[in-house]
Amino acid sequence: MPDTRALVVDTALRLFRERGYEATTMRLVAAEAGLSVGNAYYYFPGKDALVQELYRRIQVEHRAAVADRLPRGGTLEQRLTGTWLAGLAVMAPYRSFGAGFVSRAIRPGEAASPFSDASSEARELAVHLLRDVVEGARPAVPGTVARELPELLWLAWLGVTVFWLNDPTPDAGRTRRLVTGAAPLIGRLVRLSRLPVLRTTVTDVLALVEDVRR
Amino acid sequence: MPDTRALVVDTALRLFRERGYEATTMRLVAAEAGLSVGNAYYYFPGKDALVQELYRRIQVEHRAAVADRLPRGGTLEQRLTGTWLAGLAVMAPYRSFGAGFVSRAIRPGEAASPFSDASSEARELAVHLLRDVVEGARPAVPGTVARELPELLWLAWLGVTVFWLNDPTPDAGRTRRLVTGAAPLIGRLVRLSRLPVLRTTVTDVLALVEDVRR
């Protein structure tokens, strides 16, 4: 029954927050949820699947956090600032979890890697949100740039996330400064990309990204 | 005596390459070097110190690999392409080590992190090499940009390194394409940074970097 599945997820995410990834075993999740270990495994084949559930849930909460704002328009920098600050707020309860977990997620071939096949659903949700940020911006983002920008912004967001996990300031003040400082610069660079003098370079940057991506 | 120290280092680096970080214990290093464990510890307080030795040695080899070329001038993109391709060649024997090790090096607060105090010597050597790349370039790189560029290039190089550790192509062909494609674009962006229309943006990007760095 679906309630049991939700109970397993809620319990696992709480344990991830409270005890970190390593200490959260399927056995502990089952015990804390008042289930047999076999019953917990019936819903999730292991911790990796629970991590994917965490990724997916963060995306769903991130989307919900900006759902009111995105249809209202605004410039690219306004939309990006709002969306990224909302993303930091959504991830905040998992900051200590992430600090320990990033070491696993960065390992090549790991299911928890944001680039893995297993992470494709969460990745697509994340890129799709950024596509909505880009496409609803006024003035409109030029076509060639608009096509590739969501994925570039997603890569930038991964960089912001790693920066945030290493940010020693209370309430991640430095990361918030990075976001509020970088979003207007990205907006300005996108506007400048229309200039003839920059157009070739922009095309070449996009072609290089296209060439080396998986 | 210094020969014993070199023996410990050589043995440890060989074991790092052959068996990876986790399996290389101080006990194993001592045994393979034909020393007592106490003697090995006399030269290095632990594996972290051997990792710093690896970092330092890679920097020294990287410098040696481009020592002939750098005084000969060339454009920024030529110098950067040559230096980065040489860097990939120097690191090549440690690629499988790095793939497992990056998960440790990325953990916040870890001595092996490229941003840690312990890594400051290797970091300074790396930034210094990139400063020589920038300062010897002809046409000369504009002053404001030249000051901050070496550190930005070092951050870019960390990104290239993570990309390289995840590169599934034989002989890291995709990473070589990334380097040979990105260096001319960096050169072109640096030239464009002189244009009045971009000057404010360049200044603002540099100010943001200055603001959020440690």
Interface residues (C-beta under 8 A of the other chain):
Chain A: A99 G100 V102 S103 R104 I106 R107 P108 F115 V162 F163 L165 N166 R174 R177 L178 G181 A182 L185 R188 L189 L192 L195 V197 L198 T201 D204 V205 L208 D211 V212
Chain B: A99 G100 V102 S103 R104 I106 R107 P108 F115 V162 F163 L165 N166 R174 R177 L178 G181 A182 L185 R188 L189 L192 L195 V197 L198 T201 D204 V205 L208 D211 V212
